[in-house]
Amino acid sequence: MTQRGARIVLINDDTTFLDLMRSLLQEVEGYDVMICKEGDRAYEFVKCQAPDLIILDIRMDGEEIGWTLLELLTLDPETRSIPMIVCSAAIRDLQSHQPLLEQYGIDVLPKPFDLTTLLEKVGGALRSASRGETHPVSPGGRPGSPGLEP
């Protein structure tokens, strides 16, 4: 897979943030960007779109449904190999979940961030995916436990 034209799903409920991300990633960098604003639809949206990368926020609609979504995506054999970047201002939550995020190979981009860091993380995740690197899983074929829920 070449990076240009790679399919990226953005999962976030902040319209302004999504507009800026789409402008940068699609119009400037040449990625194919798809947006999902509803956390309760995101899992099925990802499965239908089969993206090369997922960038998601943990908090949507005032709730931390992103953790549940991460758990669903890492447990599903169809989606567990899709690289993910958690992009969130929930710094304490990110810090408390850091060991599990590292275990699953999920990158973190705390808000606010600079555009260079964003593009480096996106490029790195897509390069890893093109080399066939996947999220670590336990010998039983499922991600290790405990899950991503605190």
C-alpha positions in Angstrom: 0.0 0.0 0.0 1.3 3.4 -0.8 0.7 6.1 1.7 -0.9 8.5 -0.7 -4.5 7.5 -1.1 -4.5 5.4 2.1 -7.9 5.2 3.7 -8.2 6.9 7.1 -11.3 6.8 9.3 -11.7 9.7 11.7 -14.0 9.0 14.7 -14.8 12.2 16.6 -17.9 14.3 17.4 -16.1 17.7 17.1 -17.1 19.1 13.7 -14.4 21.8 13.7 -11.7 19.3 14.6 -13.0 17.0 11.8 -13.0 19.7 9.2 -9.4 20.7 10.0 -8.3 17.1 10.0 -10.0 16.3 6.7 -8.6 19.4 5.1 -5.0 18.5 6.2 -5.1 14.8 5.6 -7.2 14.7 2.4 -6.7 18.0 0.6 -3.1 18.6 1.6 -1.6 15.1 2.2 -3.8 13.1 -0.3 -5.3 10.5 2.0 -8.8 9.2 1.5 -10.6 10.4 4.7 -13.9 9.2 6.0 -15.7 10.6 9.0 -17.9 9.0 11.7 -19.4 11.4 14.3 -21.5 8.9 16.2 -19.6 6.7 18.6 -22.4 4.1 18.7 -22.1 3.6 14.9 -18.3 3.7 14.7 -17.6 -0.1 15.1 -19.9 -1.0 12.2 -18.6 2.0 10.2 -15.0 0.8 10.6 -16.0 -2.8 9.5 -17.8 -1.5 6.4 -15.0 1.0 5.4 -12.1 -1.4 6.1 -9.6 1.6 6.5 -5.8 1.5 6.6 -5.8 3.6 9.7 -8.2 4.8 12.5 -7.8 8.0 14.4 -10.3 8.3 17.2 -11.2 10.3 20.2 -12.1 8.7 23.5 -14.7 11.1 24.6 -17.7 11.6 22.4 -21.1 13.0 23.4 -19.7 13.6 26.9 -18.9 9.9 27.4 -15.8 7.8 27.1 -17.2 5.4 24.5 -13.9 5.3 22.7 -12.5 2.7 25.2 -15.4 0.4 24.4 -14.8 0.9 20.7 -11.1 0.2 21.1 -11.9 -3.0 22.9 -14.4 -4.1 20.2 -11.9 -3.3 17.4 -9.0 -5.2 19.1 -11.1 -8.2 19.9 -12.5 -8.6 16.3 -10.2 -10.6 14.0 -11.4 -8.5 11.0 -10.3 -5.2 12.6 -7.5 -5.9 15.1 -4.8 -5.4 12.5 -5.9 -1.9 11.6 -3.5 0.6 13.1 -5.1 3.1 15.5 -4.1 6.5 16.9 -6.0 7.7 19.9 -6.2 11.5 19.6 -7.7 12.9 22.8 -7.5 15.7 25.3 -8.4 13.2 28.1 -4.7 13.2 29.2 -5.3 11.4 32.6 -7.3 8.6 30.8 -4.6 8.2 28.2 -1.9 8.0 31.0 -3.9 5.5 33.0 -4.5 3.3 30.0 -0.9 3.7 28.5 0.3 0.1 29.4 -2.8 -1.4 27.6 -2.5 0.9 24.7 1.1 -0.1 24.3 0.2 -3.8 24.6 -2.2 -3.4 21.7 0.2 -1.3 19.6 -2.1 1.7 19.7 -0.4 5.1 19.3 -1.4 8.1 21.3 -1.6 11.7 20.2 -2.6 14.0 23.1 -4.5 17.2 22.2 -3.4 19.8 21.6 -0.8 18.6 19.1 1.3 20.1 16.3 0.7 19.1 12.7 4.2 17.7 12.2 3.7 15.2 15.1 0.3 14.2 13.6 1.7 13.6 10.2 4.7 11.6 11.6 2.3 9.4 13.6 0.0 8.8 10.6 3.0 8.1 8.3 4.5 5.7 10.9 1.2 3.8 11.4 0.7 3.4 7.7 4.3 2.2 7.1 3.9 -0.3 9.9 0.7 -1.6 8.3 2.3 -1.9 4.9 5.0 -4.1 6.5 2.3 -6.3 7.9 2.9 -5.4 11.6 -0.2 -6.1 13.7 -1.4 -5.6 17.2 0.0 -8.1 19.6 -2.4 -10.9 20.6 -2.3 -13.7 23.2 -1.6 -17.3 22.2 -5.3 -18.0 22.1 -5.6 -15.6 19.2 -7.3 -12.8 21.1 -5.8 -9.7 22.6 -4.5 -10.3 26.1 -6.7 -9.5 29.0 -7.7 -7.5 30.9 -9.6 -5.6 28.2 -9.2 -1.9 27.7 -11.9 -1.0 30.2 -10.5 0.3 33.5 
